[in-house]
Amino acid sequence: MKRWIGLILAGMLLAGCFGAAAEGQKAPDYILEGFEGENATRNWETNLFFQRMEERTGISFQFRESTQYTQWSQRIQAMKAGENLPDVLFKAELKSTEVRDLYEAGILIDLKPYLAEYAPDLWKLLEENPEALAAISLENGAIPALPCFNTLQNNDLMWINSTWLRNLKLETPEDAESLKAALTAFRDRDPNNNGQKDEIPLTFIGMWELRFLGHAFGITDNDYYISARDGKVTSDLTSEKNRRFLTWLHELWAENLLDHNGFSMADSMRQITDEKKTNPYGMILSSSALTVVPSAWLSNYALLLPLKWEGKQVYRSLAGDLVRGTFAVTSRCANPEKLVSWVNYLYTEEGALMSQYGLEGEEYSFREDGLWEWKEDLTTVAQLILPERTISSGAVAPGISPVDFQLKYSDEATRRDIEQIAEMQKYTVLPVPLVNLSREDAEKIAAIQLDLSTYAENTMAQFVAGDLPLNDEEWNKFCRTAEEKGLGRMIEIWQKYIR
C-alpha cells in the first residue's frame, strides 16, 4: 500500500501501442504485451524504465499496451485461441483461472525450470516463503505466472482522530467497549470546538466496510464469509459471534455513533477537500484517511491497531502480501530464460527502486539525516516523474515493494502513516491461503457468492439500521436462508483446496 505520497494514488496511466522499429534501427527482440490501467497516462514506448532496462540487459521490446480493462480481457480471450501472441505478458492482471486456462491451452509455459538459474533472487524469495510458492504453483508444480510481493497492500483500516482523543483526554480504544465509549465522547463533547453537535463519530461506506470491525468479536472472514483455521474451513456468518457483533453495531447506530449516510452514499460524497471546513469525523474506515479528509488534516489521524478480543489482537488482511499473475512468458518465445533473467532484476531492491522511484541522484536523493526526498515538487513527481520514468501505479508489476525505503521518506506525516501500516502487518491474517481453483469450482463459487453476498450484506445492513429486528425469529431465518443460498456448499468447495 503506497499512500506515502497522496499524489501517487491518483492514476498515472496512458495508452500506447507501437509496432515495428523505424528503418535503419535494430528490430525489437521481443513483443511485450500487458495492461497499464484505466485512464492511463503512461506510454511504455517512451517510458524511461524500459529504456534503462534495455541499457542494463540489452533486451528491447515492441510494446502492446492495453489501457481499458475490457480491451485487455478481450485480448486474454484471443490469446487463449493462440491469436497474435506476444512473447511476454507484463502487468498482466491474470486471474488464477486465466493462468490455468492459458497454461492448459499451451499458451503460457512453465517458468519453474528457469527460476533457480535465471531468477535466483526470485527463487530465494519463494524458497523462503513456501506459502507464496504454493500459491503460484499448479497441482503438477508448474509455475505459469510470476507474482509481486507487497507487504503494504491496500487494506480497509481504522483511522481515529487522535487530536480529538487528546483534547478530550481519552485513552486510545483497546476493545469494542472502549471504542464505543470514545465514539460517545466524540458525539457529546464537541471535540471539533465549533459549539455545534455536528460530529460524525464513525464514518463508513456499506456493510462490507463495517465488517472489518468484526475482528473485535473474533471475526476475520473474507468476502466469501469463510476462514481457514488449522486446515478446517469455517464461517462466522451464521455464528453467535456475528449476531453479537451485529447487535453491537445496531447499538452504535441507534445511539447515532455511526454515520447514518453510510449505507446510502458513495465514498466521494463523504470526502472533504476544503481544509478550511470544520472536521466532522472522529473515526474513518478506509484504506487511508486521505481518501476522506484533506492532506492538511492527516496529522490529526492515527491508525487504530486491532481491538482486543479474548486478549488477542487479530485483523483481517484484505489481499495478503502476494499479487499473482503479473508476469508470464508464452510459447511464442524462443528464449524464455532471457526474459526470466530480465524480470529477476525487479525482485532485487535495486531493481524495485528503479522501477518504482527511478534512480538516486536523478529522481530522488538522500539527505544527511538518512531520509530521502524527491528532486522535484510533488506535482511534477505525479504528473511527470512517475508516469514517464517509472512503472509505479496502474496495474501491478512483478517485483517487490521496498518497505525499508518507504520508511525513510522525508515527509514526516507520510512516513508516520507508513510506519503505522507496517506495524499493522504484525496483526493481520489472510483468512484463507491463496489457492488455485479449478475453473469449474471457481464458477460455482462465483455463482454462490453473487447470490449469497447480495442477501447477506443487505440483511445485515437492515439488522444494523433496525429495519429488521435481531430477534430469534429473524436471526434463524437469516441463518436458514444463508444456508439455502449455498454457504455450506461454499465451505465444501474451499475445503478441497485447504489442507
N, C-alpha and C positions, 0 to 999 in steps of 0.2 A: 504494500500500500504506500504510494508515494504522494501523500498530502503535503509533503515538506515544502513544496512550492505551490501555492494555490494556483498560480497561473499555469502550472504544468497540467493541472487536471482538466483544463479546457482542451478540447480536441485539437490536434495539430496534424491533420492528415490530408492527403491530396491524391488526385488521380494521376496516372501516367502509365502509358503502355508504349514502349519504344521497341523498335524492331532491329533490323539489320544494321551493322556498322556502316559508317559512311565510307565512300570509296577511298581506298588507299589506307584505311585503318584496319587493324587486326580485328577479325571477327570475334565476337564474344565466345568464351569457352563453353558456357552452359546457359541454359534457359532457366531462370528463376521466376517462379510464379507464387503469388500469395495475396493476402487480404490486408490492407492497411487500416481501413476503418471508414465508417460513415463520415461524410462531410470532410474528407481528407484534405490536408494542405501539404502533404509530404510527397515529393517526387523522387522515386527510387533512382531514376536515371541520373539525376544530378546530385543526389544526396551524398554528402561528404563521407559518411560512414562507409558506404560501399567503395568509394574511391580509396579511402585509407586501407580498407581490407584488401583491395587489389594491389596496392603498393606493397603490402605486407606478404601476401600469398602468391601474387602473380595470376590470380584467378579473376576472370572478368565474366560478366553476365549480360545476357539480354533479358530485359525485365518485362513481366506481365503483371500489372498491379491492379487488383480489384479494389474499388472503394465503396461499393454497395453490397450489403450482405446478401441480398437476393441474387445479385450477379455472381458472387463468389459461390453460393450454394449451387447455382446452375452449372458453374464450371466444375465443381466437385462431381456432380452427376454426370457431366460429359466425360470427365476423366475416368469414371468407373467403366465407361464404354470404350476406353482407350483412345478417346478423341484428342488429338493435338497435345500430346503430353509434354510437359516441361521436364527438365532433369531433376529439379529440386523444388519442394514446397517450403516456403518460408513465411513466418507469421501465418501459419496455415489454419488455425482455428478449427482443427479437425476434432469432431466428437469421437468418442471411443467406438461407436458403431460405424462411423465413417472410416476410421482407421482399419477396423476389422474388414469391412467390405472391400476397401481398396486393396488391402493385402491379399485377401482370398481371391480377388479378381486378377491377381498378378500385377497390379499397377504399382504398389509400393513394395520395396524389397526389405528384407530383414537386415537391420543395421547392426545387430548384436555381434556378428563375426568380425566387424571392423572396429568396435569400440576400444577394446583393450590396447590395440596397437596404434590406432589413428586418432583416438579421442581419449587419451589417458586421464586427462583432468575430469572429464565427464564420468568415465568409468570408475574413477576413485570415489566420486560423489555417490554413485549408485551402489558401490560396494559398501560404503559407509551408511547407506540408507536403504536397507533391504525392502522396506515397505514401498519406497519410491520405485525400486527396480521391479517389484511385483506389480505395481500399478500401471507400468508402461509395457508389461510383457503379456503376450497372449498365452494360452494354455500350453502351447508347444515350446514356449520360451522365446519366441520371436519378438523382436522389438522393431515394429514398423515405423514408429514416430518418436521423436525426442521431446523432452519437456523443458519447461522453465522452472527453476527453483526460486521461490519468492516467499520469504518468511514474514513479510509485511503485507500480505494480500489484503484486499478490502474485506472489512467485516462490519457488521452493524454493532455499534458500541454505545456506551452510556457516557455522555458528556455532561457534567454537573457544574453549575455556576459556583465556582469556589469563592468568588468575590462575595456572593450573597451568603455563603456559609460563614465566611469570616465576619461580615457585617452583622450577622445575627448571632455570632458566637456559637455556631453549631459544629458538632463533630462530623467528620465525613461518615456517611451512612455505611454500615457494615452488613446489614441484613434487611429483609423485607420490612420488618417493623420499624427500624430506624430510618429507612428510606421514606416510609410513609410519614414519619414524624417530621423529617426535613421538608418534604413537599407541603405538609400542612403549614409549617412556618413560612414557607415561600408564599403561600396563599394569603396568610393572615397578617404578616408583619411588615408589609410594604418594603421589601428588600431593594426595589429599584428607586425608592425615595422620591416618588412623584406625588404622594398623597392620594393616589387612586388605587382601587383594588382591581388592577388590570393585569396582574401577573398570571402567567400560564405555568403552573408548577412543572408539568412534564408534557412535552410535545412529541408526537409520533405520527407515522403515516401507516395506517392499516394494521390489521391483526398480525400480518406477517412480521412487522417490526415489533409489536408488543410481545410476541412470543419469545423474543430474546431475553425478556425479563424472567422467563420461566426457570432460568438457572437458579433463581433464589428459592425455588421449590424442588430443586433436583432434576429439572427437565432440560435436556440438551438435544432433543430430537432434531433431525434435519427437516428439509422441506417435504420429505416423504413421510414424516411423522414416525421415524424409526431411529433407533440407536443400536449399536452392537456392543454388548458387554460380555467379556470373557468368551467371545466366539458365538454368543447367542443373540439373535436379532429380536428386539422387543420394541414396543411402542408405549408411550405415555399418553397418547391422545385420549384414551378412554379410562385412564387411571384416576384414582382418588387424588393423586398429586396434582393432576391437571384440573380437577374440579376445585381443589383448594386454591390453586393459582388463579383460576377464573373468578372465584369468589372474591379473592383479594383485589383483582383488577376492578371488579364491579364496585367494591367499596371505594376505591380511588375515584372511579367515575362518578359515583353518587355524591361524593364529597367535593366534586369539582377540582380534583387534583390531576386529572388527565385532560388533555386538550379535547374539547368536545367537537372540534372540527377534524379530529384525527382519522375518522372513518370516511370522511367525505371530501378531503382536499388532496391535491397533488403537492409534491414536495416544493415546487416553485411558489405555491400560494402561501406557504409559511415563511418563505425566505425574506430576510430583511437586508437590503443593500445600503440603506442610508444610515450611516453610523451616528447621525445626529438624533435619530429617533430614540425613544425610550425602549430599553430592552425588556421584553415581557417574559423571557424564557428562563426557567430555573434549571431544567434538565432537558437534554436533547437526545433522542435516539436517532443516530445516523452514523454513517461511516466517518464523518468529521463534523465538528461544529461549524466549519467553514461552509458547509452546504446550506446552512440556515442563517448564520449571522455574518456581518461584515468582518473582514480580516482584522480590523482595529479592535474588535471585541474578543479575539481569540484568547488573549491572556486572561480573560475572566473565567475561562472554562478549563476544567481538568478532567482527564479520563478517570471515570469511576471504575476501580477494579471490581472483579466479581463479588457479588454479595454472598455471604456465607449461608450454607445450608448444611445442617448437621455438622457444623465445624469445618466444612470443606468449601473451597472456592474453585468452581469449575465453570467455564464459559464455552458456549458453542463456537467452534470455528466454522465460518461460512464455507470456505473452499479448501482449507488446508494450505500446505506450503508448496504444492505442486500444480502446475498448469500443463496439462497434457496436450499432445497433438500440435506442437508448434513448428516442427521441422521434420521433413521426410524426403527420401530420395526415391525416384521412380525407376521402373525397369528400363526406361529410355537411356539412363545414364550409363556411359561406358566406363567411367572411373569413379565409382562411389566413394572409394577411400579418400580421394582428394577433397570431396565435399564434406566428408565426415571430419577430416583434419581441419578444414576451413571453419566449420562450426565449433569445433572444440575450443577455439580461442575465446569464444563468448562464455565459456564455463570457467574461465580464469578471471581473477579480479581485474587484471589489466584490460582484458577484452571487454568485460562487463562495463567498466568505467568508460572506455572509448565509445561503446555502443549507446550508452545512456546519458553521458555527460560531455563527451568529447575528450580533448587532450589537455593535460595540465600545461599551463603556460599559454594556451590558445583560447580555450573556452572558460577555464577556471584557473584559480591559483590558490595556493596555501598562504596563510598569514603567519606571522611569527608566533602566534599563540597556538598554532597547530590546526586551526579551523580553516575551512576553505570558503571561497566566495566566487560568484560569477564575475567575469571581467566586464560584463555589460549589465545594464539595468534589466530588471525583471521583464519589462515589456519587450525589450529586444530579445531576451532569452526565449520568451514564449513565442514570439512571432517570427524569429529568425533562427536562433541558435538550435533550438530543439527540433524544429521541423526540417531544417536544411543541413544539419551537421550530425544528427543522431537519429536513432530509431526508437527513442523513448516515446511512450504513449502509443495510442492506437491499439491495434491487435497485438497480442503478446508475442514477443520474440523469444527464441531459445536463449538459454543462458542462465545467469544467476543474478540475484539482487544484492549489491554490495552494501549491506546494512551498516557496517562499521564506517563506511564513507559517509553515508547519510547522517550518522550520528555526529559527524564533525562539521555539519553545515553551520555557517556563521550566524544565521538569523536565530536569535535566542528562542523566540516563541515557536518557530517551526521545529527547532531542534528538541525543544521540550516535548512537543507532541510526538515526535519520532521516538524519543526515549520512553514515553508512556506506552506507546503502541508496542514497542519492543518488549517492555515489561509485561504487557498483557499476554504475550505469547506463552509465558510460563503457566498460564491458567487455561488456555484454550485446548479443546479436544475436538477432533473431527468425529462426528457421531458415528459414521460408518466409513471404513477404509475405502479408498478408491479401488474400484474393481472394473474389469472389462466385461460388460454384459453382452450376451448374445443378442443379435438383432431381434429375435422372437421375444426374448424376455424384456428387452428394452421397450418394445412396442406394447407389451402387456402392462408394464409399469406405467408408461406414459398414459395409457387409456384409463387405468385406475386412478392415477394422480389427478387427471383432469376433472374427473367426477368427484372424487373424494375431497380434493383440496377446495373446490368451489363450495361444497356443502360445509366442510369443517370450518373454514375461515369465516363464512357468513354466519354460521350458527354460533360460533364462539364470540364473534363481534356482538351478536344480539344478547348473549349472556352478559357480556361486559357492560353494554349500554342499558341493560334492564329491559330490553324489548321482549326477552324471554326470561321467565323466572328460572333460577337454577335450583328447582326443586327435584325431588326424586323422579317424578314422572317425566319431566323434560330431559333430565340427565340420562335416564335409562333409554329414552327414545333416541337421544344423540348417540349413545354408545351402540345401540342396536343398528341404527342407520349407517354409522361409520363402518360397521362390520359388513352390512349388506352391500355397501359401496366398494368393498374389496380390501379393507385394512388387513384382514388375515391373509388374503392371497398375496398382498404386497410383502408381508413379512416372510411368507414361504418362499417367494421368488428370491428375495435378497439373501435368505439363509443359505441358498445353494452356493453362494459365492463367498460366504464368510466362514472361516474355519477358526 
